[in-house]
Structure formats: structure tokens, C-alpha cells
Amino acid sequence: MNWTAIASCLGVSPKTLHRRRIEYGIADTYSDITGQELQWNIRDILRLTPFSGETYVRGALRARGIHIQRWKVREALKTIDPVNRAIRRRYAIQRRLYNVRKPNRLWHIDSNHKLISWRLVLHGCIDGYSRAIIYVKCFTNSLAHTVLQCFVNGMKKFGLPSRVRGDRGVENVDFARFMIANRGLPNRGLPCYKAEIRYPKASV
């Protein structure tokens, strides 16, 4: 029985049970399983999904109620499936190179709704070249005119960028129209490539 099921039996949330476990020093326990049993289960998983990697196999083991350390899964895969493991390492995902030629060439704009339960929304924008923060503002709404107001204030300080990247949320409609009116359609950026806004500790 896992901790979620135990929490359900006790009539409390999993987070409450997790806090109580930390409070009383009750750590997560791993399954008592021999190396031979572990290898048998992994072989069975690989029989169903032959090209599974370490993360997938560990998840499949958890689905079977087997909680095991990651390093044990890794060592077992080295023994059981060395060929496919070598192939996966050879064809690692190639990350695309992020490159912006100069300041104000590309801005990234985004909103953070993690505090929406308290009616707080963070709106932020950075320069893609220098990662300089154009603005980071906290508002009680995520309306389009609020985002446009922040954008215009940032533009007054740093100038009008050539392009801006953001998601296709409703809150970005007004500033998108503003950019189309001032820069035209050919200068739109793809919304799927966004840069992370790193907030300085001093200002948070």
C-alpha cells in the first residue's frame, strides 16, 4: 500500500501525511526485493516496451508497487539491456542553440499565475540578448490592458523591440496588436521558444 492509499484510509490529504512523516522522522521505505526479482521485473517491462529507458522502467516498477533506488535500476539495465542503453546514449537530444544578435532584437514576455489563489499575478519581460529585466510587476488581474500598460512602460525606458515572444494567452492580445501595428506581421516570433525570467533575490 502506498502513502496516497494510506492517507485516503486515514481520511487526510497526502500532503498532511507527508508533513506528519517528516515531523516524526518516518522516511520513505524502499521495497525489499532481491536483485534477481528486480531483474525479472525489468525484463518483463522491457518485453512489453523494448526501448524503455531508466525513467520509464522506474515508473513502471512503481506502478507495480516496487519502489527502488534509481542507481539499482541503472545497474540492472546495464546488465540486462546494454545494447539499447548504448544506442540511447548515442542519440541524445540535441538542444537548439539560443542566439540573439543584439539588445532589443527580441524580448520575452510571460505571466505567472502560481499565486492566483491570492488574486496575485506576476507579469514579466526580459531582453533576450542580455537577459536584462525589462519589467516585473505584480497585479491583481491578468487583463490584456494591464500587460499592455507594463509593456509600454518598459518600452519607454528601453525602446521598442524588433520582436517579442510570448504565449497565445488572452492577456497578450493587446500588446500583440500593438507590435503588429508598429513592427508588422513578418516580425512575429514563434511562441514555443521562451526564455526563463530569473528574478533577482534582492527585488523579490
Summary of the structure (lengths in Angstrom):
residues: 204
radius of gyration: 24.7
end to end distance: 41.6
largest distance: 67.2
contacts: 494
relative contact order: 0.09
helix: 49%
strand: 12%
